[in-house]
Amino acid sequence: MKSKVYFDKLASVLERVQIDTPPFFKKLRLIGLVAVTIGTTILMAPITIPAALTTIAGYVLLGGTVITAVSQVTINEE
């Protein structure tokens, strides 16, 4: 019985991802994707980077990922 409840929740999330996102959250999703790109670029740079900058890039990458994920599943209730 638990697996059916789990499947229903998963189906709900998959449906939400496919529904159109409000304009504000589309812009927020774009900002999140840019943050992910910047964080990844800094972390994958082939040169030696100070530890503080690497730590900040990790946090930017994490924040961008969360913003993008939340913005993608936000829908209009109308």
Phi and psi in radians as a Rosetta constraint file:
Dihedral C 1 N 2 CA 2 C 2 CIRCULARHARMONIC -1.112 0.35
Dihedral N 2 CA 2 C 2 N 3 CIRCULARHARMONIC -0.615 0.35
Dihedral C 2 N 3 CA 3 C 3 CIRCULARHARMONIC -1.149 0.35
Dihedral N 3 CA 3 C 3 N 4 CIRCULARHARMONIC -0.586 0.35
Dihedral C 3 N 4 CA 4 C 4 CIRCULARHARMONIC -1.163 0.35
Dihedral N 4 CA 4 C 4 N 5 CIRCULARHARMONIC -0.719 0.35
Dihedral C 4 N 5 CA 5 C 5 CIRCULARHARMONIC -1.104 0.35
Dihedral N 5 CA 5 C 5 N 6 CIRCULARHARMONIC -0.745 0.35
Dihedral C 5 N 6 CA 6 C 6 CIRCULARHARMONIC -1.075 0.35
Dihedral N 6 CA 6 C 6 N 7 CIRCULARHARMONIC -0.742 0.35
Dihedral C 6 N 7 CA 7 C 7 CIRCULARHARMONIC -1.136 0.35
Dihedral N 7 CA 7 C 7 N 8 CIRCULARHARMONIC -0.696 0.35
Dihedral C 7 N 8 CA 8 C 8 CIRCULARHARMONIC -1.091 0.35
Dihedral N 8 CA 8 C 8 N 9 CIRCULARHARMONIC -0.710 0.35
Dihedral C 8 N 9 CA 9 C 9 CIRCULARHARMONIC -1.160 0.35
Dihedral N 9 CA 9 C 9 N 10 CIRCULARHARMONIC -0.713 0.35
Dihedral C 9 N 10 CA 10 C 10 CIRCULARHARMONIC -1.133 0.35
Dihedral N 10 CA 10 C 10 N 11 CIRCULARHARMONIC -0.723 0.35
Dihedral C 10 N 11 CA 11 C 11 CIRCULARHARMONIC -1.113 0.35
Dihedral N 11 CA 11 C 11 N 12 CIRCULARHARMONIC -0.659 0.35
Dihedral C 11 N 12 CA 12 C 12 CIRCULARHARMONIC -1.093 0.35
Dihedral N 12 CA 12 C 12 N 13 CIRCULARHARMONIC -0.753 0.35
Dihedral C 12 N 13 CA 13 C 13 CIRCULARHARMONIC -1.143 0.35
Dihedral N 13 CA 13 C 13 N 14 CIRCULARHARMONIC -0.746 0.35
Dihedral C 13 N 14 CA 14 C 14 CIRCULARHARMONIC -1.111 0.35
Dihedral N 14 CA 14 C 14 N 15 CIRCULARHARMONIC -0.635 0.35
Dihedral C 14 N 15 CA 15 C 15 CIRCULARHARMONIC -1.182 0.35
Dihedral N 15 CA 15 C 15 N 16 CIRCULARHARMONIC -0.701 0.35
Dihedral C 15 N 16 CA 16 C 16 CIRCULARHARMONIC -1.115 0.35
Dihedral N 16 CA 16 C 16 N 17 CIRCULARHARMONIC -0.639 0.35
Dihedral C 16 N 17 CA 17 C 17 CIRCULARHARMONIC -1.143 0.35
Dihedral N 17 CA 17 C 17 N 18 CIRCULARHARMONIC -0.551 0.35
Dihedral C 17 N 18 CA 18 C 18 CIRCULARHARMONIC -1.471 0.35
Dihedral N 18 CA 18 C 18 N 19 CIRCULARHARMONIC -0.282 0.35
Dihedral C 18 N 19 CA 19 C 19 CIRCULARHARMONIC -1.342 0.35
Dihedral N 19 CA 19 C 19 N 20 CIRCULARHARMONIC 2.622 0.35
Dihedral C 19 N 20 CA 20 C 20 CIRCULARHARMONIC -1.067 0.35
Dihedral N 20 CA 20 C 20 N 21 CIRCULARHARMONIC 2.428 0.35
Dihedral C 20 N 21 CA 21 C 21 CIRCULARHARMONIC -1.629 0.35
Dihedral N 21 CA 21 C 21 N 22 CIRCULARHARMONIC 2.473 0.35
Dihedral C 21 N 22 CA 22 C 22 CIRCULARHARMONIC -1.060 0.35
Dihedral N 22 CA 22 C 22 N 23 CIRCULARHARMONIC 2.682 0.35
Dihedral C 22 N 23 CA 23 C 23 CIRCULARHARMONIC -1.000 0.35
Dihedral N 23 CA 23 C 23 N 24 CIRCULARHARMONIC -0.722 0.35
Dihedral C 23 N 24 CA 24 C 24 CIRCULARHARMONIC -1.053 0.35
Dihedral N 24 CA 24 C 24 N 25 CIRCULARHARMONIC -0.727 0.35
Dihedral C 24 N 25 CA 25 C 25 CIRCULARHARMONIC -1.319 0.35
Dihedral N 25 CA 25 C 25 N 26 CIRCULARHARMONIC -0.402 0.35
Dihedral C 25 N 26 CA 26 C 26 CIRCULARHARMONIC -1.148 0.35
Dihedral N 26 CA 26 C 26 N 27 CIRCULARHARMONIC -0.727 0.35
Dihedral C 26 N 27 CA 27 C 27 CIRCULARHARMONIC -1.162 0.35
Dihedral N 27 CA 27 C 27 N 28 CIRCULARHARMONIC -0.723 0.35
Dihedral C 27 N 28 CA 28 C 28 CIRCULARHARMONIC -1.122 0.35
Dihedral N 28 CA 28 C 28 N 29 CIRCULARHARMONIC -0.664 0.35
Dihedral C 28 N 29 CA 29 C 29 CIRCULARHARMONIC -1.105 0.35
Dihedral N 29 CA 29 C 29 N 30 CIRCULARHARMONIC -0.703 0.35
Dihedral C 29 N 30 CA 30 C 30 CIRCULARHARMONIC -1.112 0.35
Dihedral N 30 CA 30 C 30 N 31 CIRCULARHARMONIC -0.732 0.35
Dihedral C 30 N 31 CA 31 C 31 CIRCULARHARMONIC -1.076 0.35
Dihedral N 31 CA 31 C 31 N 32 CIRCULARHARMONIC -0.722 0.35
Dihedral C 31 N 32 CA 32 C 32 CIRCULARHARMONIC -1.098 0.35
Dihedral N 32 CA 32 C 32 N 33 CIRCULARHARMONIC -0.711 0.35
Dihedral C 32 N 33 CA 33 C 33 CIRCULARHARMONIC -1.159 0.35
Dihedral N 33 CA 33 C 33 N 34 CIRCULARHARMONIC -0.641 0.35
Dihedral C 33 N 34 CA 34 C 34 CIRCULARHARMONIC -1.138 0.35
Dihedral N 34 CA 34 C 34 N 35 CIRCULARHARMONIC -0.731 0.35
Dihedral C 34 N 35 CA 35 C 35 CIRCULARHARMONIC -1.096 0.35
Dihedral N 35 CA 35 C 35 N 36 CIRCULARHARMONIC -0.703 0.35
Dihedral C 35 N 36 CA 36 C 36 CIRCULARHARMONIC -1.090 0.35
Dihedral N 36 CA 36 C 36 N 37 CIRCULARHARMONIC -0.735 0.35
Dihedral C 36 N 37 CA 37 C 37 CIRCULARHARMONIC -1.113 0.35
Dihedral N 37 CA 37 C 37 N 38 CIRCULARHARMONIC -0.766 0.35
Dihedral C 37 N 38 CA 38 C 38 CIRCULARHARMONIC -1.122 0.35
Dihedral N 38 CA 38 C 38 N 39 CIRCULARHARMONIC -0.822 0.35
Dihedral C 38 N 39 CA 39 C 39 CIRCULARHARMONIC -1.064 0.35
Dihedral N 39 CA 39 C 39 N 40 CIRCULARHARMONIC -0.751 0.35
Dihedral C 39 N 40 CA 40 C 40 CIRCULARHARMONIC -1.146 0.35
Dihedral N 40 CA 40 C 40 N 41 CIRCULARHARMONIC -0.712 0.35
Dihedral C 40 N 41 CA 41 C 41 CIRCULARHARMONIC -1.084 0.35
Dihedral N 41 CA 41 C 41 N 42 CIRCULARHARMONIC -0.753 0.35
Dihedral C 41 N 42 CA 42 C 42 CIRCULARHARMONIC -1.175 0.35
Dihedral N 42 CA 42 C 42 N 43 CIRCULARHARMONIC -0.750 0.35
Dihedral C 42 N 43 CA 43 C 43 CIRCULARHARMONIC -1.179 0.35
Dihedral N 43 CA 43 C 43 N 44 CIRCULARHARMONIC -0.567 0.35
Dihedral C 43 N 44 CA 44 C 44 CIRCULARHARMONIC -1.665 0.35
Dihedral N 44 CA 44 C 44 N 45 CIRCULARHARMONIC 0.155 0.35
Dihedral C 44 N 45 CA 45 C 45 CIRCULARHARMONIC -1.078 0.35
Dihedral N 45 CA 45 C 45 N 46 CIRCULARHARMONIC 2.395 0.35
Dihedral C 45 N 46 CA 46 C 46 CIRCULARHARMONIC -1.393 0.35
Dihedral N 46 CA 46 C 46 N 47 CIRCULARHARMONIC 0.168 0.35
Dihedral C 46 N 47 CA 47 C 47 CIRCULARHARMONIC -1.951 0.35
Dihedral N 47 CA 47 C 47 N 48 CIRCULARHARMONIC 2.900 0.35
Dihedral C 47 N 48 CA 48 C 48 CIRCULARHARMONIC -1.324 0.35
Dihedral N 48 CA 48 C 48 N 49 CIRCULARHARMONIC 2.220 0.35
Dihedral C 48 N 49 CA 49 C 49 CIRCULARHARMONIC -2.106 0.35
Dihedral N 49 CA 49 C 49 N 50 CIRCULARHARMONIC 2.454 0.35
Dihedral C 49 N 50 CA 50 C 50 CIRCULARHARMONIC -1.003 0.35
Dihedral N 50 CA 50 C 50 N 51 CIRCULARHARMONIC 2.620 0.35
Dihedral C 50 N 51 CA 51 C 51 CIRCULARHARMONIC -1.060 0.35
Dihedral N 51 CA 51 C 51 N 52 CIRCULARHARMONIC -0.649 0.35
Dihedral C 51 N 52 CA 52 C 52 CIRCULARHARMONIC -1.095 0.35
Dihedral N 52 CA 52 C 52 N 53 CIRCULARHARMONIC -0.726 0.35
Dihedral C 52 N 53 CA 53 C 53 CIRCULARHARMONIC -1.180 0.35
Dihedral N 53 CA 53 C 53 N 54 CIRCULARHARMONIC -0.642 0.35
Dihedral C 53 N 54 CA 54 C 54 CIRCULARHARMONIC -1.131 0.35
Dihedral N 54 CA 54 C 54 N 55 CIRCULARHARMONIC -0.715 0.35
Dihedral C 54 N 55 CA 55 C 55 CIRCULARHARMONIC -1.121 0.35
Dihedral N 55 CA 55 C 55 N 56 CIRCULARHARMONIC -0.796 0.35
Dihedral C 55 N 56 CA 56 C 56 CIRCULARHARMONIC -1.084 0.35
Dihedral N 56 CA 56 C 56 N 57 CIRCULARHARMONIC -0.718 0.35
Dihedral C 56 N 57 CA 57 C 57 CIRCULARHARMONIC -1.094 0.35
Dihedral N 57 CA 57 C 57 N 58 CIRCULARHARMONIC -0.635 0.35
Dihedral C 57 N 58 CA 58 C 58 CIRCULARHARMONIC -1.117 0.35
Dihedral N 58 CA 58 C 58 N 59 CIRCULARHARMONIC -0.739 0.35
Dihedral C 58 N 59 CA 59 C 59 CIRCULARHARMONIC -1.185 0.35
Dihedral N 59 CA 59 C 59 N 60 CIRCULARHARMONIC -0.662 0.35
Dihedral C 59 N 60 CA 60 C 60 CIRCULARHARMONIC -1.111 0.35
Dihedral N 60 CA 60 C 60 N 61 CIRCULARHARMONIC -0.730 0.35
Dihedral C 60 N 61 CA 61 C 61 CIRCULARHARMONIC -1.088 0.35
Dihedral N 61 CA 61 C 61 N 62 CIRCULARHARMONIC -0.791 0.35
Dihedral C 61 N 62 CA 62 C 62 CIRCULARHARMONIC -1.107 0.35
Dihedral N 62 CA 62 C 62 N 63 CIRCULARHARMONIC -0.820 0.35
Dihedral C 62 N 63 CA 63 C 63 CIRCULARHARMONIC -1.077 0.35
Dihedral N 63 CA 63 C 63 N 64 CIRCULARHARMONIC -0.755 0.35
Dihedral C 63 N 64 CA 64 C 64 CIRCULARHARMONIC -1.103 0.35
Dihedral N 64 CA 64 C 64 N 65 CIRCULARHARMONIC -0.658 0.35
Dihedral C 64 N 65 CA 65 C 65 CIRCULARHARMONIC -1.143 0.35
Dihedral N 65 CA 65 C 65 N 66 CIRCULARHARMONIC -0.769 0.35
Dihedral C 65 N 66 CA 66 C 66 CIRCULARHARMONIC -1.159 0.35
Dihedral N 66 CA 66 C 66 N 67 CIRCULARHARMONIC -0.786 0.35
Dihedral C 66 N 67 CA 67 C 67 CIRCULARHARMONIC -1.045 0.35
Dihedral N 67 CA 67 C 67 N 68 CIRCULARHARMONIC -0.752 0.35
Dihedral C 67 N 68 CA 68 C 68 CIRCULARHARMONIC -1.135 0.35
Dihedral N 68 CA 68 C 68 N 69 CIRCULARHARMONIC -0.772 0.35
Dihedral C 68 N 69 CA 69 C 69 CIRCULARHARMONIC -1.135 0.35
Dihedral N 69 CA 69 C 69 N 70 CIRCULARHARMONIC -0.797 0.35
Dihedral C 69 N 70 CA 70 C 70 CIRCULARHARMONIC -1.162 0.35
Dihedral N 70 CA 70 C 70 N 71 CIRCULARHARMONIC -0.705 0.35
Dihedral C 70 N 71 CA 71 C 71 CIRCULARHARMONIC -1.159 0.35
Dihedral N 71 CA 71 C 71 N 72 CIRCULARHARMONIC -0.554 0.35
Dihedral C 71 N 72 CA 72 C 72 CIRCULARHARMONIC -1.217 0.35
Dihedral N 72 CA 72 C 72 N 73 CIRCULARHARMONIC -0.620 0.35
Dihedral C 72 N 73 CA 73 C 73 CIRCULARHARMONIC -1.633 0.35
Dihedral N 73 CA 73 C 73 N 74 CIRCULARHARMONIC 0.077 0.35
Dihedral C 73 N 74 CA 74 C 74 CIRCULARHARMONIC -1.412 0.35
Dihedral N 74 CA 74 C 74 N 75 CIRCULARHARMONIC 2.313 0.35
Dihedral C 74 N 75 CA 75 C 75 CIRCULARHARMONIC -2.276 0.35
Dihedral N 75 CA 75 C 75 N 76 CIRCULARHARMONIC 2.819 0.35
Dihedral C 75 N 76 CA 76 C 76 CIRCULARHARMONIC -1.366 0.35
Dihedral N 76 CA 76 C 76 N 77 CIRCULARHARMONIC 2.441 0.35
Dihedral C 76 N 77 CA 77 C 77 CIRCULARHARMONIC -1.559 0.35
Dihedral N 77 CA 77 C 77 N 78 CIRCULARHARMONIC 0.019 0.35
